[in-house]
Amino acid sequence: MKKFQLCVVAACLVAGLWGKGFGVVPWATTVVQYNYDGDANPANDDAMYSNPAAALGEPSRMAGVGTGWDQVVSMFNGPWTGGEVVSVASGGQLVVSFDQPIRNDASHLYGVDLLVFGNATFTDMDWPNGLINSPAMLWEEKGKIEVSADGLDWRTIPGVWADSLFPTQAYLDSGPADVSPGLVPADFTRPVNPALTLAAFDGLTFSQAMALYDGSAGGAPVDIGAVGLDMIQYVRVTVPVGAHYTVEVDGFAAVPEPASLLLLAVAGFGAFARRRVV
């Protein structure tokens, strides 16, 4: 097997081990509180998009599953069914927790500690090839992100919004509108460089935008140190009263420490090598 193929296999093993409990599970695991909107009558909720469990576990890699319109999740095609995203409307909120605390750590890539995934997308000016407008346009609905260590003291993350930059890109080897999953998953725990703005994507082709993502699966990047906390275990997404839009949430991911990634890579590659010897 060629060296490149070995690296791909090792990367997939790493992703699988990390998501299946090798070390700390990086995804949100519990819905603490949810209400679709500020209406006190749950019967008025949008039933299709009011399942908060959709925000738990690994974010979606395929969109529209089971509808006959299945496509890979890409920066031009976000998840959209009720099993893939949960909506938060005017006056509503979603509160989730993690099994283990997420720590503010300067060694995290770009200083990012947490990623929040929605279904924002770039506009494709050359469908299905993937060409971003110039100036870049993003289909987004901004939700406020708050974090807490104890579920009581909440701090608002400044300048970062749920269901906004950066749109999800599920695979590294899929086109922007493919109907079959790729073979090389993008990393849901690797942030895009938060110094990039929407303007950085002006007029880019799909391959050029992928280069800026640099292996990341996207997600809104959160530095919990920006609000003076050393660690958190709870995340809340809210929508202001009177807003005429809904915010969609697909998932949350903790960014691992570099040492954890190295350990996972060694373990994954070692496991593969032992299988080859046997």
CORDA-V675142 format. One record per run of one state. SS is the DSSP state (A for helix, B for strand, O for the rest). FROM is the first residue (numbers start at 1). TO is the last residue. If there is no record, write none. Layout:
BEGIN
SS&FROM&TO ; SS&FROM&TO
END
This chain:
BEGIN
O&1&2 ; A&3&19 ; O&20&26 ; B&27&27 ; O&28&29 ; B&30&35 ; O&36&41 ; A&42&44 ; O&45&46 ; A&47&49 ; O&50&51 ; A&52&55 ; O&56&61 ; B&62&63 ; O&64&70 ; B&71&72 ; O&73&73 ; B&74&74 ; O&75&76 ; B&77&77 ; O&78&85 ; B&86&88 ; O&89&92 ; B&93&103 ; O&104&108 ; A&109&111 ; O&112&113 ; B&114&117 ; O&118&120 ; B&121&122 ; O&123&123 ; B&124&124 ; O&125&130 ; B&131&132 ; O&133&137 ; B&138&139 ; O&140&142 ; B&143&148 ; O&149&154 ; B&155&162 ; O&163&170 ; B&171&171 ; O&172&184 ; B&185&185 ; O&186&186 ; B&187&187 ; O&188&197 ; A&198&201 ; O&202&204 ; B&205&205 ; A&206&213 ; O&214&215 ; B&216&216 ; O&217&219 ; B&220&222 ; O&223&223 ; A&224&227 ; O&228&230 ; B&231&238 ; O&239&246 ; B&247&249 ; O&250&250 ; B&251&254 ; O&255&257 ; A&258&277 ; O&278&278
END
